């Protein structure tokens, strides 16, 4: 489960993958319709899960959150890493 951010578009993109580095390259290279509008995507949040099912449930939950809730989640995630 990951969240990307584009400063150019000022947009967050939420997704799921089993290989985050490859998936980021996929987005940056313009192969995804939505993210092909720019190449400045940065990983701002990632989380791992035991099963694909758990990750997809979390992805679905995050896609329902508003911008403020997403930014709070990212802030909390960053604070835990410091």
Secondary structure, DSSP 4 states (H G I P E B T S, - for coil): -EEEEETTTTEEEEE--S-HHHHHHHHHTT-STTGGG-S-EEEEEE---SSHHHHHHHHHHHHTS-HHHHHHHHHHHHHHH-
